[in-house]
Structures are given as structure tokens and as C-alpha cells.
Amino acid sequence: MTSGKRPYWERLRRLLRPPRTLKVTRSGRIFLAITVGVDLGALNTGNNLLFLLLGLMLSTIVVSGVMSERCLRHLHLERLPASTAFAGEPFALRWSIVGSGGPAFALSLSEAGSGLAAEGTCAYLPAGEERVVRARAIAPRRGPVAFHGIRVTTEFPLGLFAKSRLFPLPGTLLVFPKRSAVVGRALPARREAIGDQGSNHLLEGSGDFVDFRELGAGEDARRVHWKKSAAAGKLLRTIREREEHSTYLLRIPSHLRADALERECETAAAAVGLETARTRIAPAQGPRQEWQILCALAWAGFETGADL
């Protein structure tokens, strides 16, 4: 093998490069129809001006293919983290694109095979500069969405043909359950100790008095109002405002499927504790706890990966 020449296998790989996807646009179909008409007219009449016009139109098609191919070569893409995605709500997809071989024009980016109808555009990409392209997407359902690659399309220069190139880049987007105003029936609370001893201040409300209700199993007896309990003949506890620190553990039964499972996930989306057939998250507070619960709800029913 002589120096200064590309290896044979590299030249062969460039020749066997996967072909681009080519689609004729509406303008392109009109242009091709006119080209065929000019061709028939030139052959029937032998007019030199028609032959000249035919050659000009055919060269336009060739130049269009060469320039669009140049826009799709030497591109480097990266999928950036998407914004938090909830089912049925718009969120943002982001891609980073860099061109190293020359400027590119009229680029459209989308996720291939993901089922998300989202497309971002980049009108001009200078050589050697990075552009971040954003697209607005809506996921119809919760759960993991598999990404297979990023498709880049251009109609440059004349909009006659839409040439696409697929950049394989696998990934997964986790879509959280749809946020709704569904109010579910709370199960009996499971109290979790904080530190060495449970804190009643964190578990109970500390606001104004609201009402009485019967003391439940496992609840603190120090909340019992003894005078009202003696008059009613059963243990009654006081209820005060701002009981936002009470902890509840919501459970998703393992036998639920389809719509019933979706309703349970939507109802539990605002919970502070969660228990499924495979996961148990103890009640807690804070952004990290919310993130763990939403991720567990998004994966419910998809643990085996069969629905990706």
C-alpha cells in the first residue's frame, strides 16, 4: 500500500455508504412534468431552443442534487436532554448540530421512528459553528419513548426535492403521566419515622381547627378530643388546617391494565409515596422524591421493555 492514498477498505466504505432518502416535493413534480413536456416538444419539433431549454432544466436537477448532498455531508449531531415531558402536554426536543465541511442551508431535524410529530429547522449553518435546534413535541401517552436516530432533511436549493439522511443515535425519552385534576380515594396512611422517632409536627396539621373525625388505626392518640369522644361513644380526633405534611403511600395494584392502569398513574402523580408490583418508594418530600415517583409511574407496565 503506497503512502498518500486512502486504504482500499475506506474507499469501498465510501462507495457503499447508505443511500439518502429522496422525496419529490410538489414543486418538483410540477417541474418534472414541465421537463417531460419540453422533452416531448423538442423531440417532435427538433427546435434547438427547446433542446437548450431541456438541457438547462436537466442540469438544474443535477445541480440541485449535488448541492443538497453537500448540505448533508460532514454533519455532526448530538441529542440534548429534552425538557420534562408529560403525556398530552407540549415539551421541547433539542439537538446540537455542527457542520465541518462547509455551510449548510434549509435543514430540518426530526426523530426517526419515535412517533413524535416534532420537527426543528435551521435556516443557515455556518461551517465549524454549532447550532442548537429546538422542536415542540407532544407525547400521546406516558412511558418510555425509544429514539432510533435523527433524520436531517433539506430542500436546498430550489425546493424541488427533499433529500434526507439518517444519523443513527439511539436513546430513550421518559414521558411522565398526564397531569390531571383526578382526585382518588386515599388508602390508610403508613407512617414513616423520621430519624429515631416520628415527628407529629411533620405528620399532622398545625393550623386552625376544622372538624372531628373518628380515630383511624395507627393514628396518634394524642390527637383525640376526649370530651367529644365521651359524648359520642367513640374516639374522635381533631382535624386542623394545613395538613399538607401528612404522608400517604399510594399503591398501584399489579393486576390493572390499559385504561385502569393509566387512571391510577394519573391519580398517583401528585403522591409523596408509591408502591407498585416492582417498586416501593417511601413517603418523603422534596424535588428528588417527586422525580423518583414520576419516573416509577412512567415505567409502570413497561418494565420488560416490550412496548418500547
C-alpha positions as CSV (number, residue, x, y, z in Angstrom):
1,M,0.0,0.0,0.0
2,T,1.5,3.3,-1.1
3,S,1.6,6.3,1.2
4,G,-0.7,9.2,0.4
5,K,-3.5,7.0,-0.9
6,R,-6.6,6.1,1.0
7,P,-6.8,2.4,2.0
8,Y,-8.9,0.2,-0.2
9,W,-11.4,-0.6,2.5
10,E,-12.0,3.1,3.2
11,R,-12.7,3.9,-0.4
12,L,-15.0,0.9,-0.6
13,R,-16.9,2.0,2.5
14,R,-17.4,5.5,1.0
15,L,-18.8,3.9,-2.2
16,L,-21.2,1.6,-0.2
17,R,-22.4,4.4,2.0
18,P,-26.1,4.0,2.8
19,P,-28.1,6.0,0.2
20,R,-30.0,9.1,1.1
21,T,-33.8,9.2,1.1
22,L,-35.1,11.3,-1.8
23,K,-38.6,12.7,-2.0
24,V,-40.1,14.8,-4.8
25,T,-41.9,17.8,-3.5
26,R,-45.0,19.3,-5.1
27,S,-42.9,21.9,-6.9
28,G,-40.6,19.2,-8.0
29,R,-43.5,17.2,-9.5
30,I,-44.6,20.3,-11.5
31,F,-41.0,20.9,-12.6
32,L,-40.6,17.3,-13.8
33,A,-43.9,17.4,-15.6
34,I,-42.7,20.6,-17.5
35,T,-39.4,18.9,-18.2
36,V,-41.1,15.9,-19.8
37,G,-43.3,18.3,-21.8
38,V,-40.3,20.2,-23.1
39,D,-38.6,16.9,-23.9
40,L,-41.5,15.7,-26.0
41,G,-41.7,19.1,-27.8
42,A,-38.0,19.1,-28.6
43,L,-38.1,15.5,-30.0
44,N,-41.2,16.2,-32.1
45,T,-40.2,19.6,-33.5
46,G,-36.4,19.5,-33.4
47,N,-36.3,23.1,-32.2
48,N,-32.8,24.0,-30.9
49,L,-34.2,26.4,-28.4
50,L,-36.3,23.6,-26.8
51,F,-33.2,21.4,-26.7
52,L,-31.3,24.2,-25.0
53,L,-34.1,24.7,-22.5
54,L,-34.3,20.9,-21.9
55,G,-30.6,20.8,-21.2
56,L,-30.9,23.7,-18.8
57,M,-33.7,22.0,-16.9
58,L,-31.9,18.7,-16.6
59,S,-28.7,20.5,-15.4
60,T,-30.9,22.2,-12.8
61,I,-32.0,18.8,-11.5
62,V,-28.3,17.6,-11.3
63,V,-27.1,20.8,-9.6
64,S,-30.0,20.6,-7.1
65,G,-29.0,17.0,-6.2
66,V,-25.3,17.9,-5.8
67,M,-25.9,21.0,-3.6
68,S,-28.4,19.2,-1.3
69,E,-25.9,16.3,-0.9
70,R,-23.2,18.8,0.1
71,C,-25.5,20.2,2.8
72,L,-26.0,16.8,4.3
73,R,-22.3,15.8,4.4
74,H,-19.9,16.4,7.2
75,L,-22.6,17.0,9.8
76,H,-22.1,16.0,13.4
77,L,-25.3,15.7,15.6
78,E,-26.0,15.2,19.2
79,R,-29.3,14.8,21.1
80,L,-29.5,17.2,24.0
81,P,-31.6,16.5,27.1
82,A,-35.3,17.3,26.5
83,S,-37.4,19.3,28.8
84,T,-39.6,17.5,31.3
85,A,-42.3,15.6,29.3
86,F,-45.8,14.9,30.5
87,A,-48.3,13.0,28.4
88,G,-50.6,15.3,26.4
89,E,-48.6,18.4,27.2
90,P,-46.1,20.2,24.9
91,F,-42.4,19.9,25.6
92,A,-39.2,20.7,23.8
93,L,-36.8,18.4,22.0
94,R,-33.3,19.8,21.3
95,W,-30.5,18.8,19.0
96,S,-26.9,20.1,18.6
97,I,-25.7,20.3,15.0
98,V,-22.2,21.2,13.7
99,G,-21.1,21.3,10.1
100,S,-17.4,20.8,9.3
101,G,-17.2,20.7,5.5
102,G,-18.9,23.9,4.6
103,P,-22.1,25.9,5.1
104,A,-25.4,24.2,5.0
105,F,-28.9,25.6,4.3
106,A,-32.5,24.9,5.0
107,L,-32.1,21.9,7.3
108,S,-35.0,20.2,9.1
109,L,-34.4,17.8,12.1
110,S,-36.7,15.2,13.5
111,E,-36.6,12.0,15.5
112,A,-36.9,9.0,13.2
113,G,-39.3,6.2,14.2
114,S,-40.3,7.7,17.6
115,G,-43.9,8.5,16.7
116,L,-43.4,12.1,17.9
117,A,-44.5,14.6,15.3
118,A,-41.8,17.2,16.0
119,E,-39.6,19.0,13.6
120,G,-37.0,21.7,14.1
121,T,-35.5,23.9,11.4
122,C,-32.1,25.5,10.9
123,A,-32.1,28.0,8.0
124,Y,-28.3,28.5,7.9
125,L,-25.5,26.5,9.4
126,P,-22.0,28.1,9.1
127,A,-19.0,25.9,8.7
128,G,-17.5,25.0,12.1
129,E,-20.2,26.6,14.2
130,E,-22.7,24.9,16.5
131,R,-26.4,25.5,16.4
132,V,-29.0,24.3,18.8
133,V,-32.2,23.3,17.1
134,R,-35.5,23.1,19.1
135,A,-38.8,21.4,18.3
136,R,-42.1,21.4,20.0
137,A,-43.5,17.9,20.6
138,I,-46.5,16.3,22.4
139,A,-46.4,12.6,23.6
140,P,-49.8,10.9,23.4
141,R,-49.1,8.6,26.3
142,R,-46.8,8.1,29.2
143,G,-43.9,5.7,29.3
144,P,-40.5,5.3,27.6
145,V,-40.2,6.5,24.0
146,A,-37.4,4.9,22.0
147,F,-35.3,7.0,19.8
148,H,-33.5,5.3,16.9
149,G,-31.8,8.2,15.2
150,I,-32.0,11.8,14.0
151,R,-33.3,12.5,10.5
152,V,-31.9,15.6,8.7
153,T,-33.8,16.8,5.6
154,T,-33.0,19.6,3.2
155,E,-34.9,21.1,0.2
156,F,-32.0,23.3,-0.8
157,P,-31.5,25.0,-3.2
158,L,-34.8,25.2,-5.2
159,G,-37.2,23.1,-3.1
160,L,-37.7,20.6,-5.9
161,F,-36.5,17.5,-3.9
162,A,-36.4,16.8,-0.2
163,K,-33.2,14.8,0.5
164,S,-32.9,13.1,3.9
165,R,-30.1,11.5,5.8
166,L,-30.5,9.3,8.9
167,F,-27.9,9.7,11.7
168,P,-28.2,6.6,14.0
169,L,-28.3,7.8,17.6
170,P,-30.3,5.5,19.9
171,G,-31.8,6.9,23.1
172,T,-34.9,6.9,25.4
173,L,-37.2,9.6,26.5
174,L,-39.2,9.0,29.6
175,V,-42.7,10.6,29.4
176,F,-44.4,11.2,32.8
177,P,-48.1,10.5,33.4
178,K,-50.6,13.1,32.3
179,R,-51.3,15.7,34.9
180,S,-55.0,16.0,35.7
181,A,-57.4,17.1,38.4
182,V,-58.4,13.5,39.2
183,V,-59.0,13.0,42.9
184,G,-58.5,9.4,44.1
185,R,-59.5,7.7,47.3
186,A,-56.6,7.7,49.7
187,L,-55.6,4.5,51.3
188,P,-54.8,4.4,55.0
189,A,-51.6,6.2,55.6
190,R,-48.5,4.3,56.5
191,R,-46.5,6.5,58.9
192,E,-42.7,6.5,58.4
193,A,-40.4,7.5,61.3
194,I,-38.1,10.5,60.7
195,G,-34.8,9.9,62.5
196,D,-35.1,7.9,65.7
197,Q,-38.6,9.0,66.5
198,G,-41.6,10.1,64.4
199,S,-42.3,13.8,64.4
200,N,-46.0,14.5,65.0
201,H,-45.4,18.1,64.0
202,L,-44.5,16.9,60.5
203,L,-47.3,14.4,60.3
204,E,-50.2,16.5,61.5
205,G,-51.6,19.9,60.6
206,S,-50.9,22.8,62.8
207,G,-53.5,25.3,61.6
208,D,-57.0,26.3,62.8
209,F,-59.5,23.7,64.0
210,V,-61.7,22.4,61.2
211,D,-63.7,19.3,62.3
212,F,-63.7,16.0,64.2
213,R,-63.5,12.5,62.7
214,E,-63.1,9.0,64.0
215,L,-59.6,8.0,65.0
216,G,-58.1,5.6,62.5
217,A,-55.9,2.6,63.1
218,G,-52.3,3.6,63.8
219,E,-53.0,7.3,64.3
220,D,-51.6,9.2,67.2
221,A,-53.9,9.0,70.3
222,R,-52.7,12.4,71.4
223,R,-55.0,14.0,68.8
224,V,-58.1,12.5,70.4
225,H,-60.6,15.0,71.8
226,W,-61.7,13.2,75.0
227,K,-64.8,15.3,75.8
228,K,-66.3,14.8,72.3
229,S,-65.3,11.2,72.3
230,A,-67.1,10.6,75.6
231,A,-70.3,12.3,74.3
232,A,-70.2,10.3,71.0
233,G,-69.2,7.0,72.5
234,K,-66.2,6.6,70.1
235,L,-62.8,8.0,69.7
236,L,-62.8,11.3,67.8
237,R,-59.7,13.2,66.7
238,T,-59.3,16.8,65.8
239,I,-58.6,17.9,62.2
240,R,-56.8,21.1,61.6
241,E,-55.9,23.1,58.5
242,R,-52.7,22.8,56.6
243,E,-52.2,19.1,56.9
244,E,-50.0,19.2,53.9
245,H,-47.2,17.4,55.7
246,S,-49.3,14.2,56.2
247,T,-47.7,11.3,54.3
248,Y,-49.6,8.8,52.3
249,L,-48.4,5.7,50.5
250,L,-50.4,5.2,47.3
251,R,-50.4,1.7,45.8
252,I,-50.9,0.7,42.2
253,P,-52.4,-2.9,42.0
254,S,-50.4,-5.2,39.8
255,H,-53.5,-6.6,38.0
256,L,-54.5,-3.3,36.4
257,R,-54.2,-3.0,32.7
258,A,-54.8,-0.4,29.9
259,D,-57.2,2.4,30.9
260,A,-57.5,1.4,34.5
261,L,-53.7,1.5,34.9
262,E,-53.5,4.9,33.2
263,R,-56.1,6.4,35.6
264,E,-54.2,5.0,38.6
265,C,-50.9,6.5,37.4
266,E,-52.6,9.9,36.8
267,T,-54.2,9.9,40.2
268,A,-50.9,9.0,41.9
269,A,-48.8,11.5,40.1
270,A,-49.1,14.0,42.9
271,A,-48.4,11.5,45.7
272,V,-45.5,11.6,48.1
273,G,-45.1,7.8,48.3
274,L,-45.6,5.0,45.9
275,E,-45.8,1.2,45.8
276,T,-46.1,-0.9,42.6
277,A,-45.6,-4.6,42.0
278,R,-41.8,-4.0,41.5
279,T,-41.1,-0.7,43.2
280,R,-41.7,0.8,46.6
281,I,-40.8,4.4,47.4
282,A,-41.2,5.5,51.0
283,P,-43.1,8.7,51.6
284,A,-40.8,11.8,51.6
285,Q,-40.7,15.4,50.4
286,G,-38.7,17.4,48.0
287,P,-37.9,17.6,44.3
288,R,-35.9,14.4,44.3
289,Q,-38.8,12.5,45.7
290,E,-41.1,13.9,43.1
291,W,-38.7,12.9,40.3
292,Q,-38.4,9.3,41.6
293,I,-42.2,8.9,41.8
294,L,-42.8,10.3,38.3
295,C,-40.1,8.0,36.9
296,A,-41.7,5.0,38.6
297,L,-45.1,5.9,37.3
298,A,-43.8,6.4,33.8
299,W,-42.2,2.9,33.8
300,A,-45.3,1.2,35.3
301,G,-46.3,-1.5,32.8
302,F,-43.2,-1.0,30.7
303,E,-40.5,-2.7,32.9
304,T,-40.0,-5.6,30.4
305,G,-39.4,-3.2,27.5
306,A,-41.9,-5.0,25.3
307,D,-43.8,-1.8,24.5
308,L,-40.8,0.4,23.6
